[in-house]
């Protein structure tokens, strides 16, 4: 079978509608070879069953420091890569299991359920601010970003007055994860942002050692170095804060556009709505893995050391798994999108994201039943962390 190219996906038209590109891929099976010279990766996997199988297969691993040392020269010159590779999101094996145990104790369904009153309180505070606004407001800046930022900030122990400071730095780091994002300007900006975040979290950790609170950071700094080194602590704080709201921010933006276009969805099951929104418009479209042995996936041979693009966005639109995949249908039976991955690296914050959507969407629409888009929202053009950067809305019908 001939190779496909990711360069086509990065064109202007396909960026506006990557799902049409995914539909063409699905006609070819579940996986395909890439042009490694042009695309930078060897294989793309996009069928639902193949993606799920790969993410659970120990033969495929994250691109950790060992892989980077063998395949990328001078990668350690970049602060952002050097730091993030020490986090739970970029380690494998025993190191991953050790870190995962620490964070699994925090991101449990029971702990998340206990956070729901705080989510409701933080939601209502932002709705009060929206009610006081005059004229059109940017929903992303005034709600979709600050709510998950405040929730993860409460969990980690980041002071409320500092949270807005994070947004441009998180954005700078997110740029390098685009399929074509590892440009020199993007890497320099991400390195600078990481340096600033390191200084911030180092100072905050020092403060929590002296003045502990009832938050995750206070619990982490109390651990001995065998459980979590200082370098791992800072790397995980940066990674957790970044990952803790990017997904939820885009869930709110994309989900709101769907709701305003489909008012009939407002009286349904909010858990089912959130799940279908995560399938239909997943905030993250790609994961990257590499093969530790000669193997195959979706009928495509994968040699040891080959890099694999795992196309979550395409898997969620696989017609073999989801009939009529381009229709938004919260009543889908057995709706299990792969938006949070699968296997040992299943997203730590999945339950938290679902809870925020389930709590916030009905409160938003109950408070502002006449909420409306102000003009054409356009379409997202990012491929990896896909969502709206701005979203102008008019807040009318304000209720006390």
C-alpha positions in Angstrom: 0.0 0.0 0.0 1.3 3.4 -0.9 2.3 5.9 1.8 0.1 8.9 2.8 1.5 12.3 3.8 0.8 14.5 6.8 1.9 17.5 4.7 -1.5 17.4 3.0 -3.2 17.6 6.4 -1.2 20.7 7.2 -2.6 22.6 4.2 -5.1 25.4 4.8 -8.2 23.5 3.6 -7.5 20.3 5.6 -6.7 22.3 8.7 -10.2 23.7 8.5 -11.7 20.3 8.1 -9.3 17.5 9.1 -12.3 15.1 9.4 -12.6 15.0 5.6 -8.9 13.9 5.6 -9.7 11.3 8.2 -12.6 10.0 6.1 -10.2 9.4 3.2 -7.8 7.6 5.5 -10.6 5.3 6.7 -11.1 4.1 3.2 -7.6 2.7 3.3 -7.9 0.5 6.4 -6.7 1.2 9.9 -3.1 2.3 9.4 -0.7 3.5 6.7 3.0 4.2 6.1 4.1 7.8 6.1 6.9 9.4 4.2 9.4 9.6 7.1 11.7 12.1 5.3 8.8 14.6 4.6 6.6 13.9 7.6 9.2 13.1 10.3 7.2 10.0 11.4 7.1 6.4 10.0 3.5 5.2 10.4 0.1 6.7 11.1 -2.6 4.6 12.9 -6.2 5.9 12.7 -8.7 3.0 13.0 -10.5 2.8 16.3 -9.6 -0.8 17.1 -6.0 -0.4 15.9 -5.5 2.8 18.0 -7.0 1.2 21.1 -4.8 -1.9 20.6 -1.6 0.1 20.1 -2.2 2.2 23.2 -2.5 -0.9 25.3 0.4 -2.7 23.7 3.7 -2.6 25.7 5.7 -2.8 22.5 4.7 0.8 21.8 6.1 3.4 24.2 6.3 7.1 24.8 9.2 9.0 23.3 11.2 9.1 26.5 14.8 10.3 27.2 16.2 7.0 25.9 14.5 7.4 22.6 15.4 11.0 22.3 19.1 10.3 23.0 19.2 7.7 20.3 17.3 9.6 17.6 17.5 13.4 18.2 20.8 15.3 18.5 21.0 18.2 21.0 17.4 17.9 22.2 18.7 18.5 25.7 19.6 22.0 24.6 15.9 22.8 24.9 14.6 23.5 28.4 11.0 22.6 27.5 12.0 19.1 26.2 14.5 18.5 29.0 11.9 19.4 31.7 8.8 17.7 30.3 10.6 14.5 29.7 10.9 14.2 33.5 7.1 14.3 33.9 4.6 11.4 34.1 3.5 12.2 30.6 6.8 11.3 29.0 8.2 8.4 31.0 7.8 4.6 30.6 8.0 1.4 32.7 8.9 1.5 36.4 9.4 5.3 36.5 6.0 5.8 35.0 4.4 3.3 37.4 6.0 5.0 40.4 4.8 8.5 39.4 1.4 7.2 38.3 0.7 5.7 41.7 1.3 9.1 43.4 -1.2 10.9 41.1 -3.7 8.1 40.8 -4.4 8.7 44.5 -5.4 12.3 43.7 -7.3 11.9 40.4 -9.8 9.3 41.7 -13.5 9.4 40.8 -14.3 9.8 44.5 -11.9 12.8 44.9 -13.2 14.4 41.7 -16.8 13.9 42.9 -15.8 15.7 46.1 -14.6 18.6 43.9 -17.9 19.2 42.2 -19.2 21.7 44.8 -16.0 23.7 44.2 -16.5 23.5 40.4 -20.1 24.8 40.8 -18.9 27.6 43.0 -16.1 28.6 40.6 -18.6 28.4 37.7 -21.0 30.7 39.4 -18.3 33.2 40.1 -17.5 33.4 36.4 -21.1 33.6 35.5 -21.5 36.6 37.8 -18.6 38.3 35.9 -20.3 37.5 32.5 -23.6 38.9 33.8 -21.8 42.2 34.6 -20.2 42.4 31.1 -21.3 45.0 28.6 -21.5 44.2 24.9 -20.1 41.0 23.3 -17.6 39.1 25.4 -15.0 36.5 24.6 -16.3 33.3 26.0 -12.8 31.6 25.8 -11.1 34.4 27.8 -13.9 35.0 30.3 -15.1 31.4 30.9 -13.5 28.5 29.0 -10.0 29.3 30.1 -10.4 30.6 33.7 -12.8 27.8 34.9 -10.5 24.8 34.3 -7.5 27.0 35.2 -9.1 27.8 38.5 -10.1 24.2 39.2 -6.6 22.8 38.6 -5.2 25.8 40.4 -7.4 24.9 43.5 -6.2 21.3 43.2 -2.5 22.1 42.9 -2.5 25.1 45.2 -1.7 27.8 42.7 -3.0 31.2 44.1 -6.0 32.6 42.3 -4.3 35.9 41.5 -1.5 34.1 39.6 -3.6 31.9 37.3 -4.1 34.3 34.4 -0.3 34.7 34.2 -0.1 31.1 33.0 -2.2 31.4 29.8 0.5 32.8 27.3 3.1 30.5 28.7 0.9 27.4 28.4 0.1 28.5 24.8 3.8 28.9 24.0 4.5 25.3 25.1 1.4 24.0 23.3 2.7 25.4 20.0 5.5 22.9 19.8 3.1 19.9 19.9 1.5 20.8 16.6 2.6 18.4 13.8 4.6 21.2 12.3 5.2 23.1 15.5 8.9 22.4 16.3 10.2 25.5 14.5 13.1 27.5 15.9 10.9 30.5 17.0 8.4 28.2 18.7 11.1 26.2 20.5 12.7 29.4 21.7 9.4 30.7 23.0 8.6 27.4 24.7 12.0 27.3 26.3 11.6 30.8 27.7 8.1 30.0 29.0 9.4 26.8 30.7 12.1 28.7 32.3 9.6 31.2 33.8 7.4 28.3 35.0 10.3 26.6 36.6 11.1 29.7 38.6 7.5 30.2 39.6 6.9 26.6 40.8 10.3 26.4 42.5 9.3 29.5 44.6 5.8 28.2 45.2 7.1 24.7 46.3 9.6 26.4 48.7 6.7 28.4 50.2 4.5 25.3 50.6 7.3 23.5 52.5 7.2 26.3 55.1 3.5 27.0 54.9 1.7 23.8 53.8 -1.9 23.9 52.7 -4.7 21.5 51.8 -3.5 21.0 48.2 -1.6 18.6 46.0 1.6 20.7 46.0 1.8 20.6 49.8 1.3 16.8 49.7 4.0 16.4 47.0 6.7 18.5 48.7 6.2 16.4 51.8 7.3 13.2 50.0 10.8 11.9 50.3 13.1 12.2 47.2 12.9 8.4 46.5 9.2 8.9 45.7 9.6 12.1 43.7 12.8 13.9 43.0 13.0 17.7 43.0 13.4 17.7 39.2 10.4 15.4 38.8 8.3 17.5 41.1 8.8 20.7 39.1 8.4 18.8 35.7 5.1 17.3 36.9 3.8 20.6 38.2 4.4 22.3 34.9 2.9 19.4 32.9 -0.1 18.9 35.2 -1.0 22.5 35.2 -0.7 22.7 31.4 -2.6 19.5 30.8 -5.1 20.2 33.5 -7.1 22.8 31.6 -6.1 22.7 27.9 -8.5 19.8 27.2 -11.3 21.2 29.2 -10.9 24.7 27.7 -11.5 23.3 24.2 -14.3 21.1 25.4 -16.1 24.3 26.6 -15.5 26.2 23.4 -16.4 23.5 21.0 -19.2 22.2 23.2 -20.8 25.7 23.4 -20.8 26.1 19.6 -22.6 22.7 19.3 -25.2 23.7 21.9 -25.9 27.0 20.4 -26.4 25.4 17.0 -28.5 22.6 18.4 -30.8 24.0 21.2 -32.6 20.7 21.3 -29.6 19.2 23.1 -30.1 21.4 26.2 -32.7 19.1 27.8 -30.7 15.9 27.5 -28.3 13.9 29.6 -25.3 16.1 30.3 -22.9 13.2 30.8 -23.9 11.8 27.5 -23.5 15.3 25.9 -20.0 15.7 27.2 -19.0 12.2 26.1 -20.3 12.8 22.5 -18.6 16.3 22.5 -15.3 14.6 23.3 -15.8 12.1 20.5 -17.1 14.6 17.9 -14.6 17.4 18.6 -11.8 15.9 20.6 -9.5 18.6 22.1 -6.4 16.5 21.4 -6.1 14.8 18.0 -2.7 13.1 18.1 -0.4 11.1 20.3 3.1 9.9 19.4 4.6 6.5 20.2 7.6 4.4 19.0 8.0 0.7 18.6 10.4 -1.2 20.8 10.4 -4.3 18.6 9.5 -5.4 15.1 5.7 -5.7 15.0 2.7 -4.6 13.1 -0.4 -2.6 13.6 -3.6 -2.4 11.5 -1.9 -4.7 8.9 1.1 -2.3 8.5 4.6 -3.6 9.5 6.3 -1.4 12.1 10.1 -1.8 12.5 11.8 -1.4 15.9 12.5 2.3 16.5 9.8 3.4 14.0 7.8 6.4 15.2 4.0 6.2 15.1 1.4 9.0 14.9 -1.7 7.8 16.8 -4.6 9.7 15.3 -7.1 10.0 18.1 -9.3 12.5 16.2 -9.6 10.0 13.3 -10.3 7.0 15.5 -13.2 8.9 17.0 -14.7 9.2 13.6 -14.1 5.6 12.5 -17.3 4.5 10.7 -16.5 0.9 11.6 -16.9 1.8 15.3 -19.3 4.8 15.2 -22.1 4.6 12.6 -22.7 7.9 10.9 -19.6 9.3 12.7 -20.1 12.9 11.4 -23.4 13.3 13.1 -23.5 14.6 16.7 -25.6 12.1 18.7 -25.4 12.0 22.5 -27.7 8.9 22.5 -25.1 6.7 20.8 -25.0 3.3 22.4 -21.7 2.2 24.0 -20.1 5.6 23.2 -16.5 5.2 24.3 -14.3 7.7 22.4 -10.5 7.5 22.7 -10.1 11.2 23.5 -8.3 10.4 26.8 -6.2 7.6 25.3 -6.2 4.0 26.6 -3.9 1.7 28.5 -1.4 2.6 31.2 -1.1 6.2 30.0 -4.9 6.9 30.0 -5.3 10.6 30.8 -5.0 11.4 34.6 -7.5 14.2 34.3 -10.3 12.4 32.4 -12.7 12.3 35.3 -12.0 15.9 36.2 -12.7 17.1 32.6 -15.9 15.2 32.5 -17.0 16.6 35.8 -16.3 20.2 34.8 -18.4 19.8 31.6 -21.2 18.0 33.4 -21.4 20.7 36.1 -20.7 23.9 34.1 -22.7 23.5 30.9 -26.2 23.3 32.5 -25.3 26.1 35.0 -24.2 28.3 32.1 -27.4 27.8 30.1 -29.7 28.0 33.0 -28.2 31.3 34.0 -28.2 32.6 30.4 -30.9 30.9 28.4 -30.6 33.4 25.5 -26.8 33.2 25.2 -25.9 33.5 21.5 -22.9 33.6 19.3 -21.9 37.1 18.2 -21.2 36.6 14.5 -19.6 33.7 12.7 -17.4 31.7 15.1 -15.2 30.5 12.3 -13.5 27.1 12.6 -10.4 26.0 14.5 -7.3 25.6 12.5 -4.9 24.0 14.9 -4.5 20.2 14.4 -3.2 19.0 17.8 -4.9 21.0 20.5 -7.9 21.8 18.5 -10.3 24.4 19.6 -11.3 28.1 19.4 -8.8 30.8 20.4 -11.6 33.3 20.8 -15.4 33.0 20.7 -17.5 36.1 20.8 -20.9 35.7 22.5 -23.7 38.1 23.6 -24.9 37.5 27.1 -28.6 38.4 27.1 -31.5 37.2 29.2 -29.4 37.5 32.3 -31.0 35.9 35.3 -30.3 36.7 38.9 
